Amino acid sequence: MNIQARNIRIYQPESGFTLVELLVSLTILSVLMTMLFSGFRFTNSVEKRVDNSLYKTSDIMMAQMFIRRQIAQSENIAFRDDTGKIVHTFYGDEKEVRFIAPLTQNKDKAGLQRLTLRFVNEGGVNKLVANVRRYQLPNDWLSSDDQDSVVLYEGFSTPSFEYYGGDSMGRDTWRSYWIDQETLPVAMRVSLEHENNELVSWPELIVSTHVGQYKSARAIR
C-alpha cells in the first residue's frame, strides 16, 4: 500500500497564459497603443497650428506696420504727361494701390519711391505683395517695371482696398477706387478674410493719409 501511494502523482496544471488570455491582452495593448498614437498626432497637430498662428500673427503685425507707415507718408505729386494731361500720383482700386512715398526705414533707398501694393494669386495662394521702384521722373510713375518685390502676407481670401474721401457730390464716403483725383484720399482701408478654421485673422486696417491726419477717427469708421 505504501509502495503504490508513492507511485501515484497528483496532476497540477502548469502556470502561464492561455491562448484566449494572450489574445485579449494583445487586443487591449493594441487599443492602448492606438489611443496613445492618436493623442500624439493630435498634440503634434495642435502644436503645428499654434506655431503657424504665431508666425502668421508676426507677419500680420509687420505687414500692417509697413502699410500704415508708408500710406501715412504718401506724397501728393502731379505732373503733365506727353499729351499735356495732368497725372496725379495716387492710383487705387480694389486689387491695387500705387503711390509715392519715401522709404525712411531703408537707408539703401534714399529719396522718393513708387510703391505698389497689390493682391496676386500664385499657385492658388492669395498674396499681398509690395513692389518698389525709385521715383525721379514722371516716366518712373508710368513705368510697368518694378525694381524690388516682397510678399508682405499670404494665405487669405476675399481681399480688398477701399478709399475714404469726397465723392462728386462733395460727400465723404468709402469707395472702391481712387483714380485721377486732385488730392489724396483721407484714409485707406485694407480688408482680408480668412477661412473659418484659422486661429488668427487680419484685423481690419484703416490708415489715415497726411490729408486725413486731422480728421476725427469717428468720421472715417
TALIN-V439013 format. One record per pair of residues at least 12 apart in sequence whose C-alpha atoms are under 8 Angstrom apart, sorted by the first residue. I is the first residue (numbers start at 0). GAP is how many residues later the second one is. Records with the same first field share a line. If there is no record, write none. Layout:
BEGIN
I: GAP, GAP
END
This chain:
BEGIN
48: 150
49: 149
52: 146, 147
55: 144
56: 143
58: 93, 94
59: 93, 142
61: 90
62: 89, 90
63: 141
67: 139, 140
69: 31, 32, 33
70: 30, 136, 137, 138
71: 135, 136, 137, 138
72: 28, 29, 136, 137
73: 25, 26, 27, 28, 135, 136
74: 14, 24, 25, 26
75: 12, 13, 14, 24, 107, 108
76: 12, 23
78: 59
80: 57
86: 93
87: 92, 93, 94
88: 52
89: 88, 89, 90, 91, 94
90: 86, 87, 88, 89
91: 69, 71, 84, 85, 86, 87
92: 68, 69, 83, 84, 85, 86
93: 66, 67, 68, 82, 83
94: 23, 24, 64, 65, 66
95: 20, 21, 22, 23, 65
96: 19, 20, 21, 64
97: 16, 17, 18, 19
98: 15, 16, 17
99: 12, 13, 14, 15, 35
100: 12, 13, 14
108: 25
110: 23, 24
111: 22, 23, 24
112: 19, 20, 21, 22
113: 18, 19, 20, 21, 26, 27
114: 15, 16, 17, 18
115: 13, 14, 15, 16
116: 12, 13, 14
117: 12
118: 40
124: 29, 30, 31
125: 28, 29, 30, 31
126: 24, 25, 26, 27, 28, 29
127: 23, 24, 25, 26
128: 20, 21, 22, 23, 24
129: 19, 20, 21, 22
130: 15, 16, 17, 18, 19
131: 14, 15, 16, 17
132: 12, 13, 14, 15
133: 13
154: 39
155: 36, 37, 38, 39
156: 35, 36, 37, 38
157: 34, 35
158: 31, 32, 33, 34
159: 30, 31, 32
160: 15, 27, 28, 29, 30
161: 12, 13, 14, 15, 26, 27, 28
162: 12, 13, 14, 15, 22, 23, 24, 25, 26
163: 21, 22, 23, 24, 56
164: 20, 21, 22
183: 25, 27
184: 24, 26, 27
185: 22, 23, 24, 25, 26, 27, 29
186: 19, 20, 21, 22, 25, 33
187: 18, 19, 20, 21
188: 15, 16, 17, 18
189: 14, 15, 16
190: 12, 13, 14
191: 12
END
